[in-house]
Amino acid sequence: MTGKTTNKFSLEVRARAVRMVQEHGGEYPSPLGSRGIGGREDRLLGAYA
């Protein structure tokens, strides 16, 4: 599958998700624990790290 992908979430929603992962990340033993709040840290933080 090739081609341009689109973001189905607004910039505001993505920014909020990043904040949530950063704020609550310490509650989980690893970054993979962020999946528990519905996110993938590598995708959420990739553009902001």
ROZAGU-455857 format. One line per field, with one value per residue (C-alpha): residue number from 1; residue in one letter; x, y, z. Coordinates in steps of 0.2 Angstrom, whole numbers, plus 5000, padded with zeros to 4 digits. Example, Ala and Ser with C-alpha at 12.3 -4.5 7.8 and 13.67 -1.06 7.14 Angstrom:
pos = (1 / 2) .
code = (A / S) .
xx = (5062 / 5068) .
yy = (4978 / 4995) .
zz = (5039 / 5036) .
//
This chain:
pos = (1 / 2 / 3 / 4 / 5 / 6 / 7 / 8 / 9 / 10 / 11 / 12 / 13 / 14 / 15 / 16 / 17 / 18 / 19 / 20 / 21 / 22 / 23 / 24 / 25 / 26 / 27 / 28 / 29 / 30 / 31 / 32 / 33 / 34 / 35 / 36 / 37 / 38 / 39 / 40 / 41 / 42 / 43 / 44 / 45 / 46 / 47 / 48 / 49) .
code = (M / T / G / K / T / T / N / K / F / S / L / E / V / R / A / R / A / V / R / M / V / Q / E / H / G / G / E / Y / P / S / P / L / G / S / R / G / I / G / G / R / E / D / R / L / L / G / A / Y / A) .
xx = (5000 / 5008 / 5002 / 5000 / 4991 / 4980 / 4978 / 4960 / 4963 / 4965 / 4981 / 4973 / 4968 / 4985 / 4993 / 4982 / 4986 / 5005 / 5002 / 4992 / 5006 / 5019 / 5009 / 5004 / 5019 / 5026 / 5011 / 5017 / 5032 / 5037 / 5032 / 5021 / 5010 / 5004 / 4993 / 4982 / 4977 / 4974 / 4990 / 5006 / 5020 / 5031 / 5018 / 5012 / 5029 / 5038 / 5034 / 5036 / 5051) .
yy = (5000 / 5016 / 5034 / 5049 / 5045 / 5057 / 5062 / 5058 / 5068 / 5087 / 5095 / 5099 / 5081 / 5075 / 5088 / 5083 / 5064 / 5069 / 5078 / 5064 / 5051 / 5063 / 5066 / 5048 / 5039 / 5037 / 5027 / 5012 / 5001 / 5005 / 5016 / 5002 / 5005 / 5020 / 5009 / 5007 / 5025 / 5022 / 5028 / 5023 / 5033 / 5031 / 5039 / 5052 / 5058 / 5055 / 5072 / 5081 / 5074) .
zz = (5000 / 4995 / 4994 / 5006 / 5022 / 5030 / 5049 / 5055 / 5071 / 5072 / 5078 / 5095 / 5098 / 5094 / 5105 / 5119 / 5117 / 5118 / 5134 / 5141 / 5137 / 5144 / 5160 / 5164 / 5156 / 5174 / 5179 / 5167 / 5168 / 5150 / 5136 / 5129 / 5144 / 5135 / 5125 / 5140 / 5137 / 5119 / 5111 / 5103 / 5111 / 5095 / 5084 / 5097 / 5102 / 5085 / 5078 / 5095 / 5102) .
//
